[in-house]
Amino acid sequence: MTFIQAIIIAIIEGLTEFLPVSSTGHMVIVSSIMGIAADNFVKLYEIVIQLAAILAVVVYYWKKFFDFTKIRFYLLLILATIPSLVVGYFLKSHVEKMLESPLVIACILLLGGVVLLFIDKFFTQNTIQTDTKMTTGNAVFIGLFQTLSILLPGLSRSAATIIGGMQQGLTRQFAAEFSFFLAVPTMCAATVKSLYDVYKNTPEVLNTDNLDILLVGNVVSFVVAFMAIKYFIEYLTKHGFRIFGIYRIILGALILILHFAGVKLFVH
């Protein structure tokens, strides 16, 4: 992986992490087109820079995130994180194999897109605007929805948790914000697990050159994600999910067309 390739992938991650379009799916597609998807360092890189993008949430909402007088807020996050920790631990290899299939990702993009076309019409009476009105049951349910993004690569973690939140009565804006908060412990755990696996099995991947690339990628991912958060929340509040549904359908259809035309997008 070159610095240019790393920066391109980091920009894509920063732009798509909070959008319900699957940042992982986009990174896999782009790294495959560039012919580097099979590299062990690239696989690690695509996970670690997601944490950098997620940390933009901590900075953007720092007053909320570091208000230690609201212990219940952290309890809700912990409860919502547990299902993904369990599923991710036991099914990580299953997910990695699914990421090699363009058909799987394309179909999930399409189906998720159809759901987003109509999701705004499903939940029009939602009233929960703060975590003080959430129950522990709400948090666990949203956490279970988050596991769908692990089991179905291309679904999008943010899409799954936002839809799960709205199903539990959260307003569109608060569902998005809680999805952002939930990403912090989830991606911290995923990053630690990935780094440990690499250190244990392929420590040579963590050489000086790769660490330099990782540092640059994290900085780019963080900066782009920080700028993207505000605009996504503003757009989502005003316009809803329809445009993202249309985008997913177009992208999924394009991948299917290219696949059946014999064009190899996914190189592993």
N, C-alpha and C positions, 0 to 999 in steps of 0.2 A: 504494500500500500504506500503510495506517495503522499506527500503533504497536500497536493492539489486534490487527490481523490478523497483524502480524509476531510478536507474542508467542505467539499461538495456534499458528502454524506452528512456532515455535522449541520450544515445549513438546512438540508432536508429534514433532519431530525428536529431541529429547533422550530421549524415552521409547522411540522405536522404533529408534534407530540401532544398538543392539547386539542387538536382537531379530531373529530370522529371519523378519521379516514385511514387509520392504522399507520403509525410511524414506522413500526417494524416491517410491515409489508412494503412500504416505500423504500426503506433502506435495503431490504433484501433484493428488490427489483433492480435498484440502481447499482448495487455492488455486483450483482449478477451480470448486468449489461457491461460493466467495466471488467468483468472476468476475474474478480478477486473474492467472490463470495465463499469459496471453499477454504480460504486461508483461515487458520485458527485464530490469528490475531484479529482479523476483520470481524469474526464472530464475537470476540470479546469486546472489541471496539464499539460495535453496534449496541451492546448492552450498557457499557460504561457511560457513553455519551448521553444515553437516555437519563441517567441519574443527574448529569450536569444540567440537562434541560429541566428536569424536575426541581432541582435546587433553585431555579429561577422563581419557583412558586414561593419558596421559603423567604427569599429576599423581597418579592413583590408584596407578599402578605405577612411581612415580618411581625407587625404589631399583633395580628391575630395568632400567628403560629407560635409566638413566644410569650403568650399571655398565660403564665403558669398558675394564675388564679382559677383558670377554667380546666380543672383536672378532668372533668367529664368529657371535654372535647377530645383529649388524648385517649381516653378510654374508648370512645366511639371509633377512633382511628385504629386502635389496636384490634378491637373486635372485628372491624371490617377487613383488616389485613390478614387475619389468621387463615381464612379459607384459601387464599391464594398461596400462602406459604406452604400449606399442606399439599395442595394440588401441584404447585410448581416443583416441590421436592420429589414427588413420586412420578411425575409425568414429564419431566424436562426432556428426556430423550425422545419421547413420543412427539412432543411439540417440534423438536428440531427436525425430525423426519418429515413432518407435515410441511415445514417451511421450504422443503425442497420441491414441493409440488406446485407448479403454476396453476393447475386446475383447482386445487383446494383453495388457494388464496384468491383466485379470480371469482370462484363461486361464492365465497364468503363476502368478498367485496360487493358483489351484485346483490346478494340477499340482504346484507346490512344496509345497502343503499336504498332498497325498496322500503325497509322499515323506517329509515330516516325521512323518506318522502312523506310519510303519514303520521310520524310520531307526535308532531305538534297538535294534531287533531285528537289524539287519544287522551291527552292529559291537559285539560283546560281549566280544571278547578283546583289546582295544587296551591297549598297555602303555607307549607313549611318553608320559612325563609332563613332560619338560623338553627345552629346545632342545639340550642337550648330546647327546641321543640321536637327534636328527634328522639326516638326511643332506641334502646339497645337492639331491639328487633329490626328496626329500620337499618341500622348500621350493618348487622350481620347479613341481611338480605342483599344490601348493596355489595357487600364483600363476596357473596355467592355469585352475583352477576359478574363481578370482576373476574372470577375464575373462567368464565366463558371466553374471555379474551386469551387465556392461556391455552384452553382446549381447542380454540378455533382461531389459528393465526390468520390475521387479516381482518378480524372483527373490529379491532381497536379497543384498547383498554378504556380510553375516555368515553367512547360510544357506549360500551357495556355498562360502565358505572353511572354515566349520566342517565341512561334509560332506566337503569335499576333505581336510581334516586327519584326520578320522576314517577315511576310506578309506585314508589312509597310515599308520594305526596309532596316531594320537594319541588319548589319552583324551578323553572328552567335555569335561572341564574345560579341559585344556590346549589342545585344538582351539579352544575359545572364546577363550581368552587370546591365542593366537597370531593369531587372527583380529582381535582388538582391536589388537595391536601392528602387524599388517600394514596396518591402516587408516590409520595415521599417515602414512607416506610416500606412500601412494596418494592420500589426500585432500589432502595438501600439494601434490602435483603437479597434481591436478585443480583446486584453488583458484587456484594461480598461473596455470595455463592459462586459466581462465575470466576472471580479472581482466585478464590481458593482452589477451584477445580483446575484452572490453568496452572497455578503454582504447583499443585500436586502432580499433575499429569504431563504438562508441557511447559516447564519453567523457562525454557529457552525463548519462549514467545515474549517474555518480559525483559527484553534487552533494551539497551540505552536508546537506540534509534526508535524503537516502537514506543517507548515511554515518552519520548519527545513528541511523536505524532499524537499520542493519546492526550497529552497536555494541550496541544493546540486544538484538537478536536473538542475537548471539553470546554475550552474557553469560547470557541465559536458557537457551539451548541447552546451554552448558557446565555450568551448575549442575544442570539437570534430568538430563543425561547422567551426571554424576558420581554423583548419588544412585541412578541406575538400574543402574549397573554391578554394584554389590555384590549387589543383589537378584536380578539376572538370573543371575549365576554361582551363587549359592546355590540358586536354583530349578532351574536346569539340572542341577546336580550331583545334586539329590535326585529330580527328577521327569522330566527328559528333555524331548523336543521335542513330544510328542503334543498338548499344549494349543495350541501355536503352529500346528500343522498344522490343527487344527479351526478355529481363528480365521481362517486364510488361506482355507480352503474356504468358510466362511460369508461372508467379505468378498467373495471372488471371485464367488460365486453371487449375492450381493446386487447387485453392480455389473452382472452380466449381466442380471438380472431388470429392473433399472431401465433399462438401456440398451434392451432390447427392448420395454419399456413406453413408450419414447419420452422418458424423462427424460434430459436432457443434464447429465451430471456433469462432463464434460470440455469446458470452454469455452476455445477458443484463437482 
